[in-house]
Amino acid sequence: MSIRFASAASAVALAACFATPAFAGEAEAMGPSPAAETETEITVTDSAAAAALTPAIAPIDRASAMGQEEEDTPAITITGSATLASDYRFRGVSQSDEGMAIQGGFTINHESGAYIGTWGSNLAGWGTFGGSSMELDIYAGYKIPVGEGTLDLGGTWFMYPSGADITDFVEFYAKLGGTVGPVGLTATVAYAPQQEALGNWDPVGPAVDPGDKEDNLYLAADAAYAIDGAPVTLKAHLGYSDGNPGLGPNGTSVAPTGTYFDWSLGIDVVPIEHLTLSVAYVDTDIAEADAALIRPNFATLAGDSISDATVVFSVTASF
């Protein structure tokens, strides 16, 4: 138990180190965080996490300051994206049997800072998802200006349509994002309270408990550097997951080996507006011995681990 909390504390400190520079000026005057997903967890699409990198307070517009509004900003806007990826990695672990995935979603944003949206992807490999072998997420939250940054508070409902209802679960998140020059920084804390979908249902430990309920904590730090004069952004991610050592019913648990780190380094290139080409190196510190405890679920059809290092390629069209 002490090891678990020591690891969590270390990860929190690391996330704070990433986020602190974004508010250095404010700190002098006064004396991070998703998921999601994005969630930024290079999971392969997390538009909500990317949005958190945008400064909450825009530069002063001269026309607006003089009372010369050019046009009214709509109260409600809709954004979305569609992605074709070589692998769907969620917190470092493949959800598509290390195969290709088609993903997409949209978000309805209100000028107050409130938003609601949905995102989905095909699944394969990890457990018996049943039904359409699809993940469908429903999320909602509220963004609050904090100095020159943004605090994003919300929750995500993870669903597996037509599969077993007990595999669905909810997770709440807080994301703190800001910028330092061309660098965007985000710190994320995501917590899923005790639920059956996260329970240790597989024989990992002294006994199998079909009604077991477990919780899950995920901490992450993300950085994005936009190269001046080029449509290129460099990205880095570090995440820490702390949960049960099994897979939950049908292999949908979000922390398959109890406690582990995931990380990634990537690059985004925007050759034309609304089109992004991405490549990312993704890895975890899940040991082969730990992965072996939860096989055959935690493996591809060929028997390989679904948490080993890989390079993920993706193409995203957004609007």
Stockholm file with secondary structure:
# STOCKHOLM 1.0

chainA/1-319         MSIRFASAASAVALAACFATPAFAGEAEAMGPSPAAETETEITVTDSAAAAALTPAIAPIDRASAMGQEEEDTPAITITGSATLASDYRFRGVSQSDEGMAIQGGFTINHESGAYIGTWGSNLAGWGTFGGSSMELDIYAGYKIPVGEGTLDLGGTWFMYPSGADITDFVEFYAKLGGTVGPVGLTATVAYAPQQEALGNWDPVGPAVDPGDKEDNLYLAADAAYAIDGAPVTLKAHLGYSDGNPGLGPNGTSVAPTGTYFDWSLGIDVVPIEHLTLSVAYVDTDIAEADAALIRPNFATLAGDSISDATVVFSVTASF
#=GR chainA/1-319 SS CHHHHHHHHHHHHHHHHHHGGGGHHHHHHHCCCCCSSCCCCCSSCCHHHHHTTSCSSCCCCHHHHTTCCCSCCCSEEEEEEEEEESCCEETTEESBTTSCEEEEEEEEEETTSEEEEEEEEECBSSSCCCTTCEEEEEEEEEEEEETTEEEEEEEEEEECTTSCGGGCEEEEEEEEEEEETTEEEEEEEEEEEEEGGGSCCSSCSSCCCTTCCEEEEEEEEEEEEECTTSSEEEEEEEEEEECCSSCCGGGCCSCTTSEEEEEEEEEEEEEETTEEEEEEEEEECCCHHHHHHTTTTSSCTTSCCSSSCEEEEEEEEEC
#=GC SS_cons         CHHHHHHHHHHHHHHHHHHGGGGHHHHHHHCCCCCSSCCCCCSSCCHHHHHTTSCSSCCCCHHHHTTCCCSCCCSEEEEEEEEEESCCEETTEESBTTSCEEEEEEEEEETTSEEEEEEEEECBSSSCCCTTCEEEEEEEEEEEEETTEEEEEEEEEEECTTSCGGGCEEEEEEEEEEEETTEEEEEEEEEEEEEGGGSCCSSCSSCCCTTCCEEEEEEEEEEEEECTTSSEEEEEEEEEEECCSSCCGGGCCSCTTSEEEEEEEEEEEEEETTEEEEEEEEEECCCHHHHHHTTTTSSCTTSCCSSSCEEEEEEEEEC
//
